[in-house]
Amino acid sequence: MRRFFIEKTDITGSRAIISGSDARHIKTVLRLKTGDAIEIIDGTGMEYTARITGFAAGTVALRIIGKHICETESHVKITIAAGMLKDKKMDELVRRLTELGVSCWAPFFAARSVPRPDPRRLAVRTARWKKIAVEALKQSRRSRMPEIMGPASFEDRLSLAQGSDLKIIFWENQAPETVSSVPALADQSCRKIFVLLGPEGGFTPGEIESARSSGFIAASLGPRILRAETAVLSAAVIMQFIFGDMGKFA
């Protein structure tokens, strides 16, 4: 059954409306008809079955015939805060992190971040990331939209981490303290996890000290030097495996 994302505000009781590019796709590409059934998600954890009741200019009208809570969401809330990379790399990270069940994407400008777009371009990029996340949400059969934040400063991200059960910063110079040697990772009660990862040039020693002063634990991802985007995805998988729904504790 075809699956589509709509805003919660587009659902009223047992009625719903799909508009924009998805409406055009339903009508002109898929050629669905009145009476055909589809699945819709609203980004809040609910999944609906609906039937098409009609077509209008740029919209598809639906009648909801069933709904349930989707069971594909992880029980842990993982925030990935990563140093800004080049455009295409960031786009791909948003896609993959959404597939991996991350709850929040919080990029930031580190001291060694090379790309520093102007505010207008940043707003455009953030809007694009949200569209990418929606597509990944549908593909991965998730039902809860991750929070996609616009880029901020490193200090802002340290503040954002307040209240997390676990705060960890991955740094290539932290050897030999790898993930397996961090005592806090044995605490299976962690439900809110905040992960910091640097840009291509890595973190400065000053940033590491600031993070430690804010309660972050420093660890490495092993003896090899990983590309920044590889490190981000590796960290997300490790956190989901240890605390989430990918490993033996799921």
N, C-alpha and C positions, 0 to 999 in steps of 0.2 A: 504494500500500500504506500502511495506517495506521501511524503512528509513535508510539512511547511511550517515556518515560524511566523507568528503574528504577535503584535503587542497585546498585552492584557486589556488595554483600553478598547481593542477591537472586538471584544467578546461582551455581549450583553445577554445575560440569562442563557437561553439555549440557542442564541443566534450569534453568528460571527461573520466578519467581513475580511476577505483577503484583497489587497490592492497592490498597485505598483507592478514591478517586474514579475513577481510570482503569479499575479492574476493573468498577465499576458502569457506567461509560460503555461499555465493550466489550460488556457483557452486555445492558443495558437500552436503550441509545440506538442503538448501532451494530448490535446484535443479531448479533454474530459467533458462529460456531458452531465446534464441535470440528473440527479439520482446517484451519480458515482460517489464512492466513499473515499475519503482521504484522512490522514492523520495531521493534527496540528499541535504545536507546542507554543507556550506563551513565555518561556524563559524563567518561570517561577517554580518549576518542578512538576507541573501538571502536564498530562498528555491527553488529548481528546481525539475521539473518532467523530467525524462529521460527514454529512452528505451535502452535495451541491444542490442548492435550491433555485439558483438562477444566476444570470450574468447581466451586468450593466456596464456602462462605459468605464473601463479600467478597474472593475471590481468583480469579485465572485462572492455570492451570498451563500452562507452555510447554515445548516441546522445541526447542532451538536446532539449526537445520539448516545454518547458514552464518554466517561472520563475516569482517569485513575492517576495516582501518584506514580511517576516513573521511578524504577528501581535501579537506574544506571548511574546515579550520582554517588560519589565517594562520601563517606561519613566524616572525612577530615577536610578542613578548609585550608588549602595551600595557596599562599601568596608568593608569586615569583617576582622579585624585583631585580631587574637586570639592567646593566649599563647600556646606554644607547649604542646600537650598531647601525650599519647601513640599511637603507630602506627595505630591500628585498629580504634581507636576513631577518629583520624584525617582523615583516609580514608572515614569513614562514614559521617563526617562533609562535606567533599568536595562533596560527592554525594548529600546530602540533601540540601546544600546551592545552588548547581547548579539547583536543582529542584525548589528552592524558588526564583530563578531569580537574585541572587547576581551577581554583575559585576566583583568583584575582591576578591580573597582569599589571604590574606597576613599574614601568621603565623609569630610568633616571639618568641624569647627566653626572658622570663621574669626572674626576680630575683629568683622566686620560681619554675621555670620550672624544672622538674625532668629529662625527657629524653633529652640528648644532644649528638646526634649521630655525628660521624665524617663527614667531608665534602663529602667524597665519598658516604656514606650511605644517606646523605641528598639529593644528586643529584638523587640517585635512587628513593627515596621517592617522590621527586618533579615530576619526570617523571611518576611515578605510579599515582599520583594525577591527572595529565593531562589526562591519559587514563580513569580514573574513571569519570572525568568531561565530556569527550566525550560520554561515555555510558549514563550518566545521561542527557546529552543534547538531545540525540536521544529519550530517554524514555519520557522525559517531553515535547517534541515537541518544545523546544527552538531552536533558529537558530543562536544565537550569543554566541560564546565561551567565558566563563568568563576567566579573566586573572588569571593564577595560578602562584603565586610567591613562590620562595624558602624561607625558614626561614631566618630571619634577626634579628637584635637587636631591643630592645624596642625603643631606640633612633632613629633608622632608620624609624620605623613606625610613630613616631611623626613627622618626616620630611616629610614622604610620605603624611601625611594628609593635608599639606599646600594647600590652595586653595579650600578646601571643604566648602560647604555651611553650613554644620552642622558637628560638631565633638563631639562625645559623648562617655564617658567611663563608663561602667557599673561596679559597685562596691557594694558588699554585705553590706558594712559598711556605705553606703550613706543614709540610712533611716533617716528621712521619705521622702526624695526627690525621689519619684517614677517617672516613665515616665509621668504620667498624670499631675504632678506638674511642669514640665519643660516648661517654657514659650516659648523657642525656637521651641518646637515641634508643636506649633500652626501656625508656618510660613509655609504655603503650597507652597511657592515658592522654597523651598529647592529641588535641583535636584542632588546634589552630596553630599553623606552622608558617613561619615567615623566612624566606630564603633570599639571600643577597648574593648576586654574582656580578662580576666586573665586566668592563668592555674589552675590546681586543688588547689594549695595553695593560690590562689588569688593574688591580687596586694599588694605590700608593700606601706606604707604611702608615701614613697619617690617617687615611681612611680606615685601615684595619684597626688602629688604636681607637678611633672614634666609635667604631662599631662595637668593639669590646667594652668600651666604657658605657655603651648603651645596653649591655647585657647579651651581646651576640657571642656565640661560640664559633671559633674559627676551625675549619677543617679543610683537607684537600680531597680531590677526587682521584687520587692515585699518583703514581710516579711519572706518568706521561703528561705532556703539555697539550691540553685540549683547545681546540678552537672555541671561541666564546659561545657560539651557538650550540656546539656539542655539549659544553659544560652545562648550559641551561637545561637542555633536554635530559641529560644524565641526572641532574639534581632532582628534576621533577619525578622521574621514574623511581629514583631511590626513595624519595619521600612517600610516594604512593605505595611502594613495595613494603616499606617498614611500617607505615602507619595507616595506609589507606586500603584500597580494595584490590591491589595487585599481588599481594604476597600471602604468606601463611597466616597472617593475623586478620585477613579479610573476613 
